[in-house]
Amino acid sequence: MRTQVAIIGAGPSGLLLGQLLHQVGIDAVVIEQRSGDYVLGRIRAGVLEQGTIDLMDQLGLGERMHAEGLVHGGINLGFRNTRQRIDMQALTGGKQVMVYGQTEVTRDLMDARAACGAKTVYQAQNVRLHDFDGARPRVTYTKDGVNHEVECDFIAGCDGYHGVSRASAPQAALRTYEKVYPFGWLGVLSDTPPAAHELIYSNHERGFALCSMRSETRSRYYVQCSLDDKVEQWSDQAFWDELRRRLDPAVAEAMVTGPSIEKSIAPLRSFVAEPMRFGRLFLAGDAAHIVPPTGAKGLNLAASDVRYLARGLTEFYADKSEAGIDAYSDRCLRRVWKAVRFSWWFTSLMHKFPDGGEFGQKIQEAEIGYLLGSTAASTALAENYVGLPYEV
């Protein structure tokens, strides 16, 4: 098989890149080791920055998103059993975010790819990347016991943190930066109305809590927990009781609870791999960087990566210019590190650290107090949360 771009991974970053390339007439094949049902079954967050919304609209995929997505102009910060709203829309000149689940973004992209007849290979085993340090890269894989080879001009590694793409990069040329946080998030998904119209981030002496949602009838809640905790240790009732303890009384009393339909514990880490280009192999999304979910940046960083990559590849084919692909890694990493910084700062502000003690809690309370009382500080949070602008 011959194509212009081989995309490894059929998550949102790989599918989004595939559609952006298809829109400008660049042929791409998406290769995914899992089944389509498995990809759609993954439970992920879904707070979309305006830039991500604009990309979906650009592809003509915004109809369902705008019909079902929940537009938010602010977030709520809770501490000392109180809650105060940050008006992001007012602080950023009208910018907002939208709650629209990553699963729904993936579904829209999958449907669009199927509708245009673009090729996606699911359940590809033993995927290997070859010769991307030269002019004729190749991808090999096995499907249904048959070996296949894809010849291409470029390879886009959109296969996540544990994927083959970053592992295939020359390790001597790869530098990684990582911070592992000493706690996790216990998350529960339930078919219950959200506790509030907008997200609530709560700093509490017992630990962080987050009230989020997927729709007007489906809620997603989290509590900070120990990395030693097991899901089986947490009954639904124990979770709801702990969540209520960490929220202000008005929200805790009004919250509607119900059976969990999904429950899991996720560790938190910050991770960046540099550079994001190795010859004709480009890393994008979680293959290159991970952020804690506190700042809602994971999906949005993946979207900005593939936006830069699609533009660079378009310049290469349309204008015979390598300027865009040459600038890809540096351009992405400038935005990535700003998002990593924000996610680290917001995580550090809102969570209880094992070695923080009473002093650490008081410092957090003082900073939250300053944040809520300062227009400049609130604006900085709002600007980062709604998404920093893309480079031209």
C-alpha positions as CSV (number, residue, x, y, z in Angstrom):
1,M,0.0,0.0,0.0
2,R,1.2,3.5,-0.8
3,T,0.0,6.7,0.9
4,Q,1.4,10.2,1.6
5,V,1.0,10.1,5.4
6,A,0.7,7.1,7.7
7,I,-1.0,8.0,10.9
8,I,-0.4,5.7,13.9
9,G,-3.4,5.7,16.3
10,A,-7.1,6.3,15.8
11,G,-7.7,8.3,18.8
12,P,-8.9,11.9,18.5
13,S,-5.5,13.3,17.5
14,G,-5.0,10.7,14.7
15,L,-8.5,11.0,13.4
16,L,-8.4,14.8,13.6
17,L,-5.2,14.9,11.6
18,G,-6.6,12.5,9.1
19,Q,-9.6,14.7,8.5
20,L,-7.5,17.9,8.3
21,L,-5.3,16.3,5.6
22,H,-8.3,14.8,3.7
23,Q,-9.8,18.3,3.6
24,V,-6.8,19.6,1.6
25,G,-6.5,16.5,-0.6
26,I,-3.5,14.8,1.2
27,D,-3.9,11.0,1.3
28,A,-3.5,9.4,4.7
29,V,-4.0,5.9,6.2
30,V,-4.8,5.6,9.9
31,I,-3.5,2.4,11.6
32,E,-4.9,1.4,15.0
33,Q,-4.0,-1.6,17.1
34,R,-7.4,-1.7,18.8
35,S,-10.9,-2.2,17.5
36,G,-13.2,0.7,16.7
37,D,-15.5,-0.3,19.5
38,Y,-12.6,-0.4,22.0
39,V,-11.5,3.2,21.0
40,L,-15.1,4.5,21.4
41,G,-15.4,2.7,24.8
42,R,-12.6,4.6,26.4
43,I,-13.9,7.1,29.0
44,R,-12.1,10.4,28.7
45,A,-12.6,14.0,29.6
46,G,-14.1,16.6,27.3
47,V,-13.6,20.3,28.0
48,L,-12.9,21.8,24.6
49,E,-11.0,25.1,24.1
50,Q,-12.3,27.5,21.4
51,G,-9.4,26.5,19.1
52,T,-10.5,22.8,19.3
53,I,-14.1,23.8,18.6
54,D,-13.0,25.9,15.6
55,L,-11.1,22.9,14.2
56,M,-14.2,20.7,14.4
57,D,-16.3,23.5,12.7
58,Q,-13.6,23.9,10.0
59,L,-14.1,20.2,9.2
60,G,-17.9,20.6,9.1
61,L,-18.3,18.5,12.2
62,G,-19.8,21.0,14.6
63,E,-23.5,20.4,14.2
64,R,-23.9,17.7,16.9
65,M,-21.2,19.3,19.1
66,H,-23.1,22.6,19.1
67,A,-26.5,20.9,19.7
68,E,-25.3,18.7,22.5
69,G,-22.3,20.4,24.0
70,L,-22.6,22.6,27.1
71,V,-21.1,26.0,26.7
72,H,-19.4,27.3,29.9
73,G,-18.3,30.9,30.5
74,G,-16.8,30.3,33.9
75,I,-15.6,27.8,36.6
76,N,-16.1,27.6,40.3
77,L,-13.4,27.4,42.9
78,G,-14.2,26.1,46.3
79,F,-12.3,26.3,49.6
80,R,-13.1,26.8,53.3
81,N,-16.7,25.5,52.6
82,T,-17.4,28.4,50.2
83,R,-17.5,28.7,46.4
84,Q,-16.7,31.5,44.1
85,R,-17.1,31.8,40.4
86,I,-14.3,32.9,38.0
87,D,-16.0,34.6,35.0
88,M,-13.7,33.5,32.2
89,Q,-15.9,35.0,29.5
90,A,-15.7,38.5,31.0
91,L,-12.0,38.2,31.8
92,T,-11.0,37.1,28.3
93,G,-13.1,39.2,26.1
94,G,-15.9,36.7,25.5
95,K,-14.0,33.4,25.3
96,Q,-15.7,30.2,26.5
97,V,-15.1,26.5,26.7
98,M,-17.5,23.7,25.8
99,V,-18.1,20.4,27.6
100,Y,-18.4,17.8,24.9
101,G,-17.0,14.3,25.7
102,Q,-13.8,13.1,24.0
103,T,-15.8,10.0,23.2
104,E,-18.2,12.1,21.2
105,V,-15.4,14.0,19.4
106,T,-14.0,10.6,18.4
107,R,-17.3,9.3,17.3
108,D,-17.9,12.4,15.1
109,L,-14.4,12.0,13.5
110,M,-14.9,8.3,13.0
111,D,-18.2,8.8,11.2
112,A,-16.7,11.6,9.0
113,R,-13.8,9.4,8.1
114,A,-16.1,6.5,7.1
115,A,-18.4,8.8,5.2
116,C,-15.6,10.1,3.0
117,G,-14.2,6.7,2.4
118,A,-10.8,7.3,3.9
119,K,-8.9,4.2,4.9
120,T,-8.6,3.2,8.6
121,V,-7.1,-0.1,9.6
122,Y,-8.3,-1.4,13.0
123,Q,-6.8,-4.3,15.0
124,A,-3.4,-3.9,13.4
125,Q,-0.9,-6.0,15.4
126,N,2.9,-5.8,15.6
127,V,3.0,-2.3,14.2
128,R,6.6,-1.3,13.3
129,L,8.0,2.0,11.9
130,H,10.9,1.8,9.5
131,D,13.3,4.2,7.7
132,F,11.8,7.4,8.9
133,D,15.3,8.9,9.0
134,G,15.3,8.8,5.1
135,A,13.0,9.8,2.3
136,R,11.0,6.6,2.1
137,P,9.5,5.6,5.5
138,R,7.5,2.4,5.9
139,V,5.0,1.0,8.4
140,T,4.5,-2.7,8.7
141,Y,1.8,-4.5,10.6
142,T,-0.1,-7.8,10.8
143,K,-3.8,-8.2,10.5
144,D,-5.8,-11.4,10.6
145,G,-2.5,-13.3,10.3
146,V,-1.4,-11.5,7.1
147,N,1.6,-9.1,7.0
148,H,1.1,-5.7,5.4
149,E,3.4,-2.8,4.5
150,V,2.6,0.8,4.0
151,E,5.0,3.0,2.1
152,C,4.6,6.7,2.8
153,D,6.3,10.2,2.8
154,F,5.7,10.9,6.5
155,I,4.6,9.1,9.7
156,A,2.5,10.8,12.3
157,G,2.7,9.1,15.7
158,C,-0.6,9.7,17.4
159,D,-0.7,6.5,19.4
160,G,-0.5,7.7,22.9
161,Y,1.9,7.5,25.8
162,H,2.4,3.7,25.6
163,G,2.4,3.5,21.7
164,V,5.1,2.4,19.4
165,S,5.9,5.8,17.9
166,R,7.9,7.4,20.7
167,A,9.4,4.0,21.4
168,S,10.7,3.9,17.8
169,A,12.4,7.3,18.0
170,P,16.2,7.2,18.4
171,Q,16.6,7.1,22.2
172,A,19.9,9.0,22.1
173,A,18.2,11.9,20.5
174,L,15.1,11.8,22.8
175,R,15.0,13.8,26.0
176,T,12.1,13.3,28.5
177,Y,10.9,15.4,31.4
178,E,8.6,13.9,34.0
179,K,6.9,14.7,37.3
180,V,4.8,12.0,39.0
181,Y,2.3,13.3,41.5
182,P,1.9,11.5,44.9
183,F,-1.8,10.9,44.5
184,G,-4.5,9.8,42.0
185,W,-8.0,10.7,41.1
186,L,-10.9,8.3,41.9
187,G,-13.5,9.0,39.3
188,V,-17.2,8.1,39.1
189,L,-19.5,8.4,36.1
190,S,-23.2,8.4,36.9
191,D,-26.5,9.1,35.1
192,T,-27.4,11.9,37.4
193,P,-27.9,15.7,36.8
194,P,-24.7,17.7,37.4
195,A,-24.2,19.3,40.8
196,A,-23.8,22.7,39.2
197,H,-24.1,24.3,35.8
198,E,-20.4,24.8,35.6
199,L,-17.4,22.8,36.9
200,I,-16.5,23.0,40.6
201,Y,-12.8,22.7,41.6
202,S,-12.6,22.3,45.3
203,N,-9.5,22.6,47.6
204,H,-10.3,20.9,50.9
205,E,-8.2,19.8,53.9
206,R,-9.3,16.2,53.1
207,G,-8.1,16.5,49.5
208,F,-9.2,17.8,46.1
209,A,-12.6,17.2,44.5
210,L,-14.0,18.0,41.1
211,C,-17.6,18.2,40.0
212,S,-17.9,17.9,36.2
213,M,-20.4,16.6,33.7
214,R,-20.9,15.0,30.3
215,S,-24.4,16.2,29.6
216,E,-27.4,17.6,31.5
217,T,-28.2,14.1,32.7
218,R,-24.7,12.5,33.1
219,S,-22.2,13.6,35.7
220,R,-18.5,13.0,36.2
221,Y,-17.0,13.4,39.7
222,Y,-13.6,13.0,41.1
223,V,-11.9,12.9,44.5
224,Q,-8.2,12.9,45.2
225,C,-7.1,9.5,46.6
226,S,-4.0,7.6,47.6
227,L,-2.1,5.8,44.9
228,D,-2.4,2.7,47.1
229,D,-6.2,2.8,46.9
230,K,-8.1,0.2,44.9
231,V,-11.4,0.8,43.2
232,E,-12.8,-2.2,45.0
233,Q,-12.3,-0.4,48.3
234,W,-14.7,2.3,47.4
235,S,-18.4,1.6,47.4
236,D,-20.7,4.1,45.7
237,Q,-21.9,5.3,49.0
238,A,-18.4,5.8,50.4
239,F,-17.5,7.8,47.3
240,W,-20.6,10.1,47.5
241,D,-20.1,10.6,51.3
242,E,-16.4,11.6,50.7
243,L,-17.3,13.9,47.8
244,R,-19.9,15.7,49.8
245,R,-17.4,16.3,52.7
246,R,-15.2,18.2,50.2
247,L,-17.8,20.5,48.8
248,D,-19.6,23.6,50.2
249,P,-22.8,22.7,52.1
250,A,-25.2,24.1,49.5
251,V,-23.8,21.9,46.7
252,A,-23.4,18.9,49.0
253,E,-27.0,19.0,50.1
254,A,-28.5,19.6,46.6
255,M,-26.4,16.9,44.9
256,V,-28.3,14.1,43.3
257,T,-26.5,10.7,43.7
258,G,-27.0,7.3,42.0
259,P,-25.3,4.1,41.0
260,S,-22.0,4.5,39.2
261,I,-21.8,3.3,35.7
262,E,-18.0,3.6,35.6
263,K,-15.5,3.9,38.4
264,S,-11.7,4.1,38.1
265,I,-8.5,5.5,39.6
266,A,-6.1,7.5,37.5
267,P,-2.6,8.4,38.5
268,L,-1.4,12.0,37.7
269,R,1.8,12.9,35.9
270,S,3.4,15.6,33.8
271,F,5.5,14.3,30.9
272,V,7.2,15.9,27.9
273,A,9.3,14.3,25.2
274,E,11.6,16.5,23.1
275,P,11.9,16.9,20.2
276,M,8.6,16.0,18.6
277,R,10.2,15.3,15.2
278,F,12.7,12.7,14.1
279,G,13.4,12.9,10.4
280,R,10.0,12.1,8.8
281,L,8.4,10.9,12.0
282,F,6.3,13.4,14.0
283,L,5.0,12.8,17.5
284,A,1.6,14.4,18.5
285,G,-0.7,14.4,21.4
286,D,-0.1,11.9,24.3
287,A,2.8,10.3,22.3
288,A,4.8,13.4,23.1
289,H,3.3,14.9,26.3
290,I,1.0,14.1,29.2
291,V,-0.6,16.6,31.6
292,P,-2.7,16.1,34.7
293,P,-6.4,16.5,33.9
294,T,-6.7,19.4,36.4
295,G,-6.3,22.0,33.6
296,A,-8.3,20.2,30.9
297,K,-5.4,20.4,28.4
298,G,-4.8,16.9,27.2
299,L,-7.2,16.7,24.2
300,N,-6.7,20.4,23.4
301,L,-2.9,20.1,23.2
302,A,-3.3,17.1,20.9
303,A,-5.6,19.2,18.7
304,S,-3.1,22.1,18.5
305,D,-0.3,19.6,17.7
306,V,-2.1,18.2,14.7
307,R,-3.2,21.7,13.6
308,Y,0.4,22.7,13.3
309,L,1.3,19.4,11.7
310,A,-1.5,19.6,9.1
311,R,-0.4,23.1,8.2
312,G,3.2,22.1,7.8
313,L,2.3,19.1,5.6
314,T,0.0,21.2,3.5
315,E,2.8,23.7,2.9
316,F,5.1,20.8,2.0
317,Y,2.7,19.4,-0.7
318,A,1.2,22.6,-1.9
319,D,4.1,25.0,-1.8
320,K,7.1,22.6,-1.8
321,S,8.2,24.3,1.4
322,E,9.6,22.5,4.4
323,A,9.4,25.6,6.7
324,G,6.2,24.3,8.4
325,I,7.5,20.8,9.2
326,D,10.9,22.2,10.2
327,A,9.2,24.5,12.7
328,Y,6.7,21.9,13.9
329,S,8.5,20.6,17.1
330,D,9.6,24.0,18.4
331,R,6.2,25.6,17.7
332,C,4.3,22.8,19.4
333,L,6.7,22.7,22.4
334,R,6.3,26.4,23.1
335,R,2.6,25.9,23.6
336,V,3.0,22.5,25.3
337,W,5.3,23.8,28.0
338,K,2.9,26.7,28.7
339,A,0.1,24.2,29.2
340,V,2.3,21.9,31.3
341,R,3.1,24.9,33.5
342,F,-0.5,25.8,33.9
343,S,-1.6,22.2,34.6
344,W,1.2,21.8,37.2
345,W,0.3,25.1,38.9
346,F,-3.4,24.4,39.0
347,T,-2.8,20.9,40.3
348,S,-0.3,22.2,43.0
349,L,-2.9,24.8,44.0
350,M,-5.9,22.6,44.4
351,H,-4.5,19.3,45.8
352,K,-3.4,18.2,49.3
353,F,0.2,17.0,49.1
354,P,1.4,14.4,51.6
355,D,4.3,16.5,52.8
356,G,2.5,19.8,52.6
357,G,1.2,19.8,56.2
358,E,-0.8,22.7,57.7
359,F,1.7,25.2,56.3
360,G,1.1,24.0,52.8
361,Q,-2.7,24.2,53.3
362,K,-2.4,27.8,54.6
363,I,-0.3,28.8,51.6
364,Q,-2.8,27.3,49.2
365,E,-5.6,29.1,51.0
366,A,-3.7,32.4,50.8
367,E,-3.0,31.9,47.1
368,I,-6.7,31.0,46.3
369,G,-7.7,34.1,48.3
370,Y,-5.4,36.3,46.3
371,L,-6.5,34.6,43.1
372,L,-10.2,35.3,43.8
373,G,-9.5,38.9,44.9
374,S,-7.2,39.9,42.1
375,T,-8.5,40.7,38.6
376,A,-5.0,40.2,37.2
377,A,-4.6,36.8,38.9
378,S,-8.1,35.7,37.8
379,T,-7.4,36.8,34.3
380,A,-4.2,34.8,34.1
381,L,-6.2,31.7,35.2
382,A,-9.0,32.4,32.8
383,E,-6.7,33.0,29.8
384,N,-4.9,29.7,30.3
385,Y,-8.1,27.7,31.0
386,V,-9.9,28.9,27.8
387,G,-6.7,28.2,25.8
388,L,-3.8,30.4,24.8
389,P,-3.8,31.5,21.2
390,Y,-2.1,29.5,18.5
391,E,1.0,30.8,16.8
392,V,0.3,32.2,13.3
